[in-house]
């Protein structure tokens, strides 16, 4: 009788340990899923913020298309991880519609010659930060294999040239301002730096 009771207690303890281990494993998997979903949501938020910031710089429709596809891929990954995420199906449909409606614009060219550098240093800084983030996104998409190398190279070179142009124009503008204030040493430094750049 005592052996049966001891056997039942041991069996109960083993059962509790197994159930606890299974539950911990499930909790760990859910936590990993939540981390992945948060990562995908961050990708969507960053991409949409960049799309909004594109209004400040001359951007090609190809970049908008790449960012929209990046959002769509992240949304689909979220849906695979956690199909119950609120509003994810609507988001995917909206993104697909946005991509389809922008298909015709992908081959049009932008007119960068009409771009005027803002006077405010903060705006210039935010434009340069936007360009850096765009280049990082392009590199990320190319590394994932989503973006073909020729498109990556073309868009990255365009963004690099724009960044260089903004830096030079900013230095020349600062040099002119220093010259107008008769700060000739500073003006010379700005102009030399622009020349080196």
C-alpha positions in Angstrom: 0.0 0.0 0.0 2.8 2.4 0.9 4.6 1.5 -2.3 1.5 2.4 -4.3 1.1 5.8 -2.5 4.9 6.6 -3.0 4.5 5.5 -6.7 1.5 7.8 -7.1 3.3 10.7 -5.5 6.4 10.2 -7.7 4.2 9.9 -10.7 2.3 13.1 -9.7 5.7 15.0 -9.2 7.0 13.8 -12.6 3.7 14.9 -14.2 3.9 18.4 -12.6 7.5 18.8 -13.7 6.7 17.7 -17.3 3.6 20.1 -17.4 5.7 22.9 -16.0 8.5 22.4 -18.5 6.0 22.3 -21.4 4.3 25.5 -20.1 7.7 27.3 -19.7 8.6 26.2 -23.3 5.4 27.6 -24.6 5.9 30.9 -22.7 9.4 31.2 -24.1 8.1 30.6 -27.6 5.4 33.3 -27.1 8.0 35.7 -25.7 10.2 35.1 -28.8 7.2 35.7 -31.1 6.4 38.9 -29.3 10.0 40.1 -29.8 9.8 39.3 -33.5 6.4 41.0 -33.9 7.8 44.1 -32.1 10.8 44.0 -34.5 8.5 43.9 -37.5 6.4 46.7 -36.1 9.5 48.8 -35.7 10.4 48.1 -39.3 6.9 49.2 -40.4 7.0 52.4 -38.3 10.5 53.3 -39.5 9.6 52.8 -43.1 6.4 54.8 -42.9 8.3 57.6 -41.1 10.8 57.7 -43.9 8.0 57.8 -46.5 6.6 60.9 -44.7 10.1 62.5 -44.6 10.5 62.0 -48.3 8.4 65.1 -48.8 11.4 67.2 -47.7 13.8 65.8 -50.3 13.6 64.9 -54.0 13.0 61.2 -53.9 12.5 58.7 -56.7 9.3 56.6 -56.8 11.5 53.5 -56.7 12.5 54.4 -53.1 8.8 54.8 -52.1 8.1 51.5 -53.7 11.0 49.8 -51.8 9.8 51.3 -48.5 6.2 50.2 -49.2 7.4 46.7 -50.0 9.5 46.7 -46.8 6.3 47.5 -44.8 4.4 44.8 -46.6 7.0 42.2 -46.0 7.1 43.1 -42.3 3.3 43.1 -42.0 3.2 39.6 -43.6 5.9 38.4 -41.2 3.8 39.7 -38.3 0.7 37.9 -39.6 2.7 34.6 -39.9 4.0 35.0 -36.3 0.7 36.1 -34.7 -2.3 35.9 -37.0 -4.5 37.4 -34.2 -2.7 40.8 -34.3 -5.4 43.5 -34.4 -5.8 45.2 -37.8 -2.9 43.3 -39.6 -5.1 42.0 -42.5 -6.4 45.5 -43.2 -2.8 46.9 -43.1 -1.6 44.2 -45.6 -4.5 45.0 -47.9 -3.8 48.8 -47.6 -0.1 48.3 -48.4 -0.9 46.0 -51.4 -3.2 48.7 -52.7 -0.6 51.4 -52.2 2.0 49.4 -54.0 -0.3 48.6 -56.9 -1.3 52.2 -57.3 2.3 53.3 -57.3 3.5 50.8 -59.9 3.1 53.3 -62.8 5.2 55.9 -61.0 8.2 53.6 -60.5 9.9 54.5 -63.8 9.4 58.3 -63.6 12.4 60.5 -62.9 12.7 63.1 -60.1 13.9 66.6 -60.7 16.7 67.2 -58.2 17.9 70.5 -59.8 14.8 72.2 -58.4 15.7 71.2 -54.9 16.4 74.2 -52.7 18.4 73.8 -49.5 16.4 75.1 -46.5 17.9 77.9 -44.5 17.3 76.3 -41.1 20.2 74.1 -39.9 17.8 71.8 -38.1 16.0 71.1 -41.3 19.3 70.4 -43.1 20.3 68.0 -40.3 16.9 66.2 -40.5 17.3 65.9 -44.3 20.8 64.4 -43.9 19.6 62.0 -41.2 16.7 60.9 -43.5 19.2 60.2 -46.3 21.4 58.2 -44.0 18.4 56.1 -42.8 17.3 55.6 -46.4 20.7 54.3 -47.3 20.7 52.0 -44.3 17.2 50.7 -45.3 18.4 50.1 -48.9 21.4 48.2 -47.6 19.3 46.1 -45.3 16.9 45.2 -48.1 19.7 44.4 -50.5 21.3 42.2 -47.8 18.0 40.3 -47.3 18.0 39.7 -51.1 14.7 41.6 -51.6 16.4 44.4 -53.6 18.4 43.6 -56.7 22.0 44.9 -56.8 21.6 47.2 -59.8 18.6 49.0 -58.2 20.5 49.2 -54.9 23.6 50.7 -56.6 21.6 53.2 -58.6 19.5 54.5 -55.7 22.4 54.4 -53.2 24.6 56.4 -55.6 21.8 58.9 -56.1 21.3 59.3 -52.4 25.1 59.6 -51.9 25.3 62.3 -54.5 22.4 64.2 -52.9 24.1 63.9 -49.5 27.3 65.3 -51.0 25.5 68.1 -52.7 23.7 69.1 -49.5 26.9 69.0 -47.5 28.7 71.2 -50.1 25.8 73.7 -50.5 25.6 73.9 -46.7 29.3 74.7 -46.3 29.2 77.3 -49.1 26.2 78.9 -47.5 27.9 79.0 -44.1 31.0 80.4 -45.8 29.0 83.2 -47.5 27.3 84.1 -44.2 30.7 84.2 -42.5 32.1 86.4 -45.3 29.1 88.8 -45.0 29.8 89.1 -41.3 33.5 89.8 -42.2 34.7 86.6 -40.5 37.1 85.9 -43.2 39.1 83.1 -41.4 35.9 81.1 -40.8 34.7 81.8 -44.3 37.9 80.5 -45.8 37.7 77.4 -43.6 34.1 76.7 -44.9 35.1 77.3 -48.5 38.2 75.0 -48.2 36.2 72.3 -46.5 33.6 72.5 -49.3 36.3 72.3 -51.9 37.8 69.2 -50.2 34.4 67.6 -50.0 
